[in-house]
């Protein structure tokens, strides 16, 4: 009996598929036999419907787009909205936004179209516009669940967690809502509340294939944060003064509820024309979010310098970050040993530094960063170090940005200890960057051009500067990433020595 039922099901499914294929062929033949735009538009719409019925969303979206282009006015608003929705599902976001804006301009009270417009704008990373459209819906319909959810998601992606949390919770108070609980889980994960994210994810009960896929994505995101990680790196550094450095890094990190901790070890082999020295660094570090807006962290370490005789030092750092407005205000303190060259190791140079920074994402595309550190060195030198960065994203996917970087560095004196210690160093750099991720590969690159000026040992210098950095990554599985990194240029403040430099090396990141 069961076998007969299965046979009947397979037969009907086969008939359905063959009928669908035959219909597509007939429509394609009809398309070839007419030049009437109105008829062609209707045929392309029918073709899109058949593709969508077979879950061939990309092909369906292409057919719908052709239909709209040929004769948009032929279709009802409801048909155009349906086609725009499938365009967005096929990741044709710009085309979907264009069609949805046409619909809402013609019919401003079409809340379904405006809500989906807000949703697609958020998918495209145009978060401020998404929130504006959601607010227009909420003005007409204050309890519109879909608009509230779209707005909460956009606020979360903007980093406005404090505003998004009550919106998610108010939606859940009205009744269980898969997408609201999913959004709240992502938000809790973003603010470091890993246990809260896990507890919320366990309450999710998917009721269809889309929700099952969304739950898997959330579970993977939580695993990527929660799983212990092993980070292995090797870097080779060389500069125009004949300094060479081989550095090996190992880091193991894990979680204890909402406390992240890691142990790191670093071995450095440094040499120049007359010296061949080494340095060992080990540290234990921890970081946690005290509240949704305040995070604190710190660490203690041990350093050993060797150049025939061993010298040991304690190192450490502490920091606190407060989420404010659309970004973060942070303070930091550190005590470290400089070991980037054989001369620095020989001179046993230690640095104590304290400072603060402010980072703000003012819009979806425009961000600012400013930081200042006061530095004290063991050779009785000291320095003011200030930086400012402005950045604008020209494209969001792939992310292509342009920006400007300013650096001011001023030392009390030139101590001759082996590090770059200028008077009134000023640099202005203009840069462009690219980040692209495709399936198992990702790439980041940044290039800059600019100018620097300073005085050292009584001699002024003024130069044009250039350089850049890049990373190429490959993820053979979800838990493994292989990277190759490179950085170089003649940016004097980019290295400890102030000379033209190049650093490169591989990295292996493993989660288990």
Secondary structure as UniProt FT lines:
FT   HELIX           2..32
FT   HELIX           37..53
FT   TURN            54..55
FT   HELIX           57..71
FT   HELIX           72..74
FT   HELIX           77..89
FT   TURN            90..91
FT   HELIX           93..106
FT   TURN            108..109
FT   HELIX           111..123
FT   TURN            124..125
FT   HELIX           127..140
FT   TURN            142..143
FT   HELIX           145..157
FT   TURN            158..159
FT   HELIX           161..173
FT   HELIX           178..190
FT   TURN            191..192
FT   HELIX           194..202
FT   HELIX           209..226
FT   STRAND          229..239
FT   TURN            240..241
FT   STRAND          244..256
FT   TURN            257..258
FT   STRAND          259..271
FT   STRAND          276..289
FT   STRAND          294..306
FT   STRAND          310..324
FT   TURN            325..326
FT   STRAND          327..337
FT   HELIX           342..347
FT   STRAND          350..361
FT   STRAND          366..377
FT   TURN            378..379
FT   STRAND          382..395
FT   TURN            396..398
FT   STRAND          399..411
FT   STRAND          423..438
FT   TURN            439..440
FT   STRAND          441..456
FT   TURN            457..458
FT   STRAND          459..477
FT   TURN            478..479
FT   STRAND          480..489
FT   HELIX           492..494
FT   STRAND          501..511
//
